[in-house]
């Protein structure tokens, strides 16, 4: 009986370790790049501007997305400087390609859907609150 119990525990541990070794733990999260800012808070004012957002967006690392994929936006307070409370921020999302701007619908849960046009685009997210405006861009490849 003691041998059976030891064998059972051994097989249980081996199966747990095997499951851990075979898993893919790549949790690389895409980063948002902040580039045009006009913001005022108790910790000071920030004004940064980049003139050619299309060029800047395309210089960022490519993020691969699929056509019709649903994407969620998440904004977090900057706790290093005490954070800010945002009440009813206005958030817009658009794709930029050449001189064309395609506005994407942003749902209440801050989710939007990638369109069906395959190829490279610049994704633009504009966050506006009573404190100011921050604009984020990313280089996306729709597959």
trRosetta pair geometry for C-beta under 8 A, 3 or more apart (Angstrom, degrees):
i j d omega theta_ij theta_ji phi_ij phi_ji
1 4 5.6 -52 -150 34 33 113
1 5 6.4 33 152 -19 65 105
2 5 5.8 -53 -149 35 32 112
2 6 6.5 32 153 -18 65 106
3 6 5.7 -54 -147 37 32 111
3 7 6.3 33 154 -19 65 107
4 7 5.7 -55 -148 37 30 113
4 8 6.3 34 152 -22 64 106
5 8 5.6 -52 -148 34 31 115
5 9 6.5 29 154 -16 64 105
6 9 5.9 -54 -147 38 31 109
6 10 6.2 33 153 -20 64 108
7 10 5.6 -55 -147 37 30 114
7 11 6.3 28 156 -17 65 106
8 11 6.0 -55 -146 37 27 107
8 12 6.3 30 153 -22 62 108
9 12 5.6 -55 -148 35 30 115
9 13 6.4 28 156 -17 65 105
10 13 6.0 -57 -149 37 28 107
10 14 6.3 27 155 -17 64 108
11 14 5.7 -55 -146 38 32 113
11 15 6.3 31 156 -19 65 106
12 15 6.0 -57 -150 36 27 108
12 16 6.6 27 152 -18 63 106
13 16 5.7 -54 -149 35 34 111
13 17 6.3 28 156 -14 67 108
14 17 5.9 -58 -145 41 30 107
14 18 6.1 33 156 -22 65 108
15 18 5.7 -51 -142 36 30 114
15 19 6.5 35 156 -21 61 104
16 19 5.9 -57 -156 33 29 112
16 20 6.7 25 151 -16 64 107
17 20 5.7 -56 -150 36 35 111
17 21 6.3 33 155 -20 68 106
18 21 5.9 -55 -145 36 31 109
18 22 6.4 20 161 -12 65 112
19 22 6.2 -66 -147 41 27 105
19 23 6.7 39 156 -39 62 103
20 23 6.0 -47 -153 11 32 116
30 63 4.7 29 -114 -111 143 134
30 138 6.9 52 164 -143 128 146
32 125 7.4 -53 -142 48 124 134
32 136 4.6 -16 -178 -160 109 139
32 138 6.8 -77 -124 -58 56 115
33 60 5.6 -138 -3 -108 154 136
33 136 6.2 134 69 -157 48 76
33 137 6.0 -44 74 64 104 66
33 138 6.4 140 20 -81 99 68
34 37 6.2 30 167 -57 109 119
34 48 8.0 75 134 72 94 139
34 134 6.0 -38 -141 -172 106 110
34 135 7.7 116 -154 73 59 46
34 136 5.8 -42 -94 -97 53 80
35 48 7.1 -123 176 119 38 115
35 50 4.7 -36 167 9 112 133
35 53 6.9 143 97 -121 140 87
35 56 5.8 122 -149 142 162 150
35 135 6.3 -57 65 90 78 91
35 136 7.2 123 13 -119 82 33
35 137 5.9 -25 18 19 132 107
36 48 6.6 -153 -132 98 30 77
36 49 5.5 37 -129 -123 86 56
36 50 5.9 -108 -67 30 84 80
36 53 7.0 -46 -27 -88 126 116
36 133 7.5 -18 119 117 94 102
36 134 7.5 153 88 -158 60 39
36 135 4.0 7 58 43 102 122
37 46 5.1 -20 125 120 125 112
37 47 6.8 -160 97 -128 75 23
37 48 4.6 34 41 41 97 96
37 49 8.0 -132 39 -64 52 52
37 132 7.3 58 -180 129 68 131
37 133 7.3 -174 -144 95 39 61
37 134 5.1 7 -112 -114 83 76
37 135 7.3 -142 -66 24 50 72
38 46 7.4 -165 -130 94 21 67
38 47 5.4 27 -112 -114 71 77
38 132 4.8 -147 107 -168 66 118
38 133 5.3 24 52 49 93 87
39 45 6.9 168 89 -154 53 54
39 46 4.7 5 54 52 98 102
39 47 8.0 -170 27 -69 59 49
39 131 5.7 22 -156 139 78 100
39 132 3.8 -162 -104 63 44 145
39 133 7.3 -134 -69 50 72 34
39 134 6.2 17 -63 -63 122 96
40 45 4.9 -12 -106 -106 75 87
40 46 7.9 -159 -71 25 38 64
40 131 5.6 -153 62 -168 66 70
40 132 5.4 129 8 -42 73 119
41 44 6.9 4 65 50 77 39
41 45 7.7 159 25 -85 56 43
41 81 7.0 92 108 124 140 132
41 84 5.6 -92 -117 -86 131 120
41 131 5.8 18 -73 -152 82 128
42 82 6.9 -41 69 71 121 145
43 81 4.1 -46 -40 -174 167 127
43 82 6.6 166 -49 27 118 111
46 132 7.9 169 61 89 85 166
50 53 6.2 111 97 -84 106 64
50 56 5.0 37 150 -51 148 158
52 55 4.0 25 123 22 121 116
52 56 6.2 145 95 -16 70 88
53 56 5.5 -58 -142 44 36 111
53 57 5.8 41 158 -25 70 107
53 96 7.1 80 107 39 107 173
53 122 7.0 144 136 148 87 152
53 124 6.8 48 152 -101 139 123
53 135 7.4 -60 -117 136 139 136
53 137 5.8 172 -174 -65 99 153
54 57 5.9 -55 -146 35 24 111
54 58 6.5 18 158 -13 60 109
54 96 5.7 -128 -99 134 87 131
54 98 7.9 58 -145 -126 148 11
54 122 5.8 -156 -130 0 55 156
55 58 6.1 -60 -149 39 28 107
55 59 6.5 30 152 -25 63 107
56 59 5.7 -58 -153 29 32 114
56 60 7.4 42 150 -32 62 95
56 137 6.3 94 103 70 99 149
57 60 6.0 -46 -165 11 38 114
57 96 6.8 107 46 61 164 125
57 122 3.3 63 124 -138 152 122
57 123 7.5 172 -158 40 128 46
57 124 7.2 -66 -90 -71 145 84
57 137 3.9 -95 -97 161 99 130
57 138 6.7 13 -152 65 91 11
57 139 5.6 146 157 -72 70 74
58 120 7.4 67 -122 154 96 127
58 122 6.2 -72 -52 -74 70 109
58 139 5.5 101 -125 -109 31 118
59 139 7.4 -167 52 -52 25 137
60 137 6.8 175 -12 112 145 89
60 138 5.8 -109 102 -142 152 47
60 139 4.3 176 71 -5 90 106
61 139 6.7 179 85 52 24 117
62 120 7.4 -68 -122 -122 115 107
62 139 5.0 -74 -96 113 54 108
62 140 7.1 111 -160 -127 68 18
62 141 5.0 26 -173 -18 120 114
63 138 5.7 -4 12 163 129 124
63 139 6.8 135 11 82 76 60
63 140 5.1 -37 69 -107 90 71
63 141 7.2 178 80 20 39 75
64 140 7.6 134 -104 -162 16 68
64 141 5.1 -30 -106 68 65 103
64 143 5.9 16 -168 -16 99 123
65 69 5.0 -136 180 48 96 145
65 71 7.0 -30 -132 -67 141 123
65 114 5.1 174 134 -80 132 164
65 140 5.4 -8 11 -167 116 118
65 141 7.1 154 26 74 67 50
65 142 5.8 -30 77 -105 91 61
65 143 7.1 171 84 18 37 82
66 69 4.5 108 63 -47 78 117
66 114 7.0 136 85 71 42 143
66 142 7.3 79 -162 -160 14 65
66 143 5.5 -49 -106 68 61 86
67 114 6.2 -134 -136 111 30 106
67 115 7.0 -39 -147 118 82 39
67 116 4.7 58 -169 -129 123 49
67 117 7.6 159 -116 39 109 26
67 118 6.1 -57 -61 -74 121 80
67 142 5.6 76 -74 175 71 106
67 143 7.0 -121 -18 84 80 39
68 113 6.2 -13 -155 -178 47 109
68 114 6.3 -57 -2 73 9 81
68 115 7.7 9 -69 -165 51 17
68 116 6.2 24 -48 -81 88 77
69 113 7.1 164 83 -153 34 63
69 114 4.6 20 50 24 81 123
70 111 5.6 11 180 180 104 114
70 112 7.4 168 -151 88 62 27
70 113 5.3 -35 -97 -97 66 75
70 114 7.8 -132 -70 5 21 79
71 111 6.8 161 82 -154 40 64
71 112 5.7 -20 61 64 91 76
71 113 7.4 157 16 -100 77 23
71 114 6.4 78 -17 -41 114 93
72 109 7.1 -47 -127 130 105 94
72 110 6.0 74 -163 102 71 87
72 111 4.8 -30 -96 -96 73 83
73 91 6.8 -175 92 169 158 151
73 93 7.5 -152 -46 -74 139 127
73 106 7.6 -18 12 -142 132 118
73 110 4.3 -103 58 165 91 113
73 111 7.5 -163 11 -80 73 34
73 112 7.5 33 -21 4 106 101
73 125 6.5 152 -117 -138 139 148
74 110 7.1 131 -72 107 44 145
75 86 7.4 2 109 20 134 158
75 89 7.5 -31 57 52 162 160
75 91 8.0 -152 -26 -91 137 138
75 127 6.4 121 -98 -121 149 149
77 83 3.5 34 158 -144 130 102
77 84 5.8 -172 -137 43 96 58
77 85 7.6 -6 -101 -77 132 40
77 86 7.9 -161 -86 -8 88 97
78 81 5.4 14 117 34 111 96
78 83 6.0 173 67 -102 49 48
78 84 6.8 32 34 1 89 93
79 82 7.4 36 -159 -99 41 2
79 83 5.1 4 -97 -59 53 101
84 129 7.9 136 136 90 131 153
84 131 6.0 -13 -167 -49 148 164
86 89 4.7 -12 173 -42 127 112
86 129 4.7 -92 -139 -112 97 154
86 131 7.5 -83 -102 10 80 119
87 129 7.3 115 49 -157 51 110
87 130 7.0 9 53 0 92 122
88 129 7.7 138 85 -128 52 83
89 127 5.7 -1 169 -169 136 83
89 128 6.3 152 -168 76 81 43
89 129 4.2 -49 -104 -77 91 96
90 127 7.9 150 80 -158 51 37
90 128 4.5 -17 60 65 96 103
90 129 7.5 174 18 -75 66 47
91 106 5.9 -131 100 147 98 169
91 110 6.7 16 77 -122 156 97
91 125 6.7 -8 -169 -172 96 92
91 126 7.0 165 -151 83 47 55
91 127 5.4 -4 -105 -105 86 66
91 128 7.5 -174 -75 25 41 69
92 103 6.9 -48 -173 -143 106 101
92 106 6.9 -147 -126 -6 33 136
92 125 7.3 168 85 -152 48 47
92 126 4.8 0 53 51 94 102
93 103 7.4 110 83 -163 55 59
93 104 4.4 -49 102 63 104 108
93 106 5.3 124 9 -65 113 111
93 112 5.0 -112 71 -32 159 169
93 123 7.2 -16 -165 -171 92 91
93 124 7.1 155 -155 85 44 57
93 125 5.4 -9 -102 -103 76 75
94 101 5.1 1 174 -173 138 92
94 102 6.1 153 -163 75 77 45
94 103 4.9 -40 -100 -101 96 51
94 104 6.2 180 -97 5 34 82
94 123 7.8 158 85 -156 42 48
94 124 4.9 -14 63 61 87 105
95 101 7.5 155 77 -157 48 45
95 102 4.5 -9 55 57 98 104
95 104 6.6 77 -17 -38 89 112
95 115 7.0 -95 -1 17 153 118
95 117 8.0 159 118 61 161 126
95 121 4.5 -9 -167 170 107 144
95 122 7.1 135 -163 70 55 49
95 123 6.1 -30 -103 -100 67 59
95 124 7.5 172 -94 17 17 83
95 140 7.9 -80 -123 54 101 125
96 100 7.3 157 -154 85 47 54
96 101 5.7 -14 -102 -103 74 71
96 102 7.9 -162 -71 22 30 72
96 121 6.5 140 61 -175 45 84
96 122 4.2 -26 61 66 102 105
96 123 7.9 -164 17 -73 81 13
96 124 5.7 57 -20 -18 114 120
97 100 5.2 -15 68 63 80 103
97 102 7.4 13 14 -3 103 109
97 117 8.0 -98 -19 124 161 144
97 119 7.6 65 -125 103 140 121
97 120 7.8 138 -115 99 102 61
97 121 5.0 -59 -68 -116 100 87
97 122 7.3 171 -70 20 51 77
101 124 8.0 -39 -138 37 101 138
102 115 6.8 -48 140 -11 148 151
102 117 8.0 150 -16 20 171 143
104 112 4.6 75 136 -175 123 134
104 113 7.1 -164 -165 57 114 55
104 115 7.3 -133 -102 -36 104 96
105 112 6.3 163 82 -129 50 90
105 113 7.5 6 59 27 91 91
106 110 6.4 -8 -176 -134 105 45
106 111 7.4 143 -158 66 60 30
106 112 5.0 -45 -99 -69 62 108
107 110 7.2 -82 74 -5 67 10
107 111 4.8 -18 48 60 115 83
107 112 6.9 176 3 -76 80 52
114 140 7.7 -137 -124 153 124 149
114 142 5.9 175 170 -116 124 112
115 142 7.4 -22 72 -130 67 161
117 121 7.7 82 96 -49 114 133
117 142 6.3 75 91 78 59 154
118 142 5.1 -143 -128 104 43 95
118 143 6.4 43 -139 -137 104 19
119 141 7.4 -89 156 -149 23 65
119 142 6.1 3 45 52 41 95
120 139 7.1 -9 -164 -176 103 86
120 140 7.2 160 -150 89 56 47
120 141 5.3 -26 -95 -102 73 72
120 142 7.7 -173 -81 16 22 74
121 140 5.5 -17 66 66 83 93
121 142 6.5 25 10 -13 113 110
122 137 5.7 -9 180 -166 104 111
122 138 7.2 154 -160 76 59 38
122 139 6.3 -32 -106 -101 67 55
122 140 7.5 138 -120 20 17 80
123 137 6.6 150 79 -156 55 54
123 138 4.6 -12 56 59 107 91
123 139 7.8 -144 16 -62 84 8
123 140 5.0 53 -25 -9 114 125
124 135 6.7 -15 -166 -172 95 99
124 136 7.3 148 -157 81 46 53
124 137 5.3 -15 -100 -101 68 83
125 135 7.3 159 84 -158 50 50
125 136 4.5 -11 60 60 99 103
125 137 7.7 -173 22 -76 69 37
126 133 6.5 -12 -173 -166 95 105
126 134 7.6 163 -155 85 50 44
126 135 5.0 -14 -106 -107 76 81
126 136 7.8 -167 -76 24 33 68
127 133 7.0 151 83 -156 53 53
127 134 4.8 -10 61 61 105 91
127 135 7.5 -168 23 -79 70 34
127 136 7.2 39 -7 -6 106 105
128 132 7.5 -102 -140 132 62 31
128 133 4.7 -12 -102 -103 82 85
129 132 7.0 6 60 45 73 40
